[in-house]
Amino acid sequence: MTTMNSQAQTIVSCNIKTSDLLFREKVTASLSQAIDQVTQTNQKTHFSHVGLAVVEQDSVFVLHASSVGGTCKVSLNEFTHSESDSTQVFVYRLKEPYRKGIPQAIQKAYSMLGKPYNFSYVLSDSSHYCSEFIYKAFQHDSIFKMNPMTFKDPVTGKFVDTWVKHYEDLGIAIPEGLPGCNPNGMAASEKLQKLGLLR
């Protein structure tokens, strides 16, 4: 997939530091497309997933909430090749004034591992979706904000069909307007600096 992001500076894995955020671009899966469709920002990124990098003995791992494995720790290779489609990963880093709480954030992220994926996207302590996992890791420092969620197409103003079916299958109402967060919104934070495309 080619986007305007493809012209970004490239980053190699050895330049990744603990606490870097790894944003995956959307893939052709319907839920990935639906997330991107309703969470666009003026920065025009197309991210549908985010994970937290940790470096251990020169190896990079990623802590994240996966729709397949729940909240888990995986190798960088598994994170970047976990979809059937090829995808691009962009590396972001907290700006200097916001880094003091990193050790506590990493500790919090590890404490949340082993929980199931939150398919309802309604905030929960017993399950997490990807950006909720990151939000809660850094919550003590208020790095990221919650905003009212929307599941409507910004062009038509109508609920996206994928979301309608998703919540029908779950047997719950669409949580329109409830607090939430998403990868595109996080990537737009002024507290992050974009390093580039992971090579």
Sequence and secondary structure as in RCSB ss.txt:
>XXXX:A:sequence
MTTMNSQAQTIVSCNIKTSDLLFREKVTASLSQAIDQVTQTNQKTHFSHVGLAVVEQDSVFVLHASSVGGTCKVS
LNEFTHSESDSTQVFVYRLKEPYRKGIPQAIQKAYSMLGKPYNFSYVLSDSSHYCSEFIYKAFQHDSIFKMNPMT
FKDPVTGKFVDTWVKHYEDLGIAIPEGLPGCNPNGMAASEKLQKLGLLR
>XXXX:A:secstr
   GGGGS EE GGG  TT EEEEE  SSHHHHHHHHH   TT   EEEEEEEEEETTEEEEEEEETTTEEEEEE
HHHHHT SSS   EEEEEE GGG TTHHHHHHHHHHTTT  B TT S  SS B HHHHHHHHTGGGT S  EE  
 B TTT SB HHHHHHHHHHTS   TTSEE  HHHHHT TTEEEEEEE 
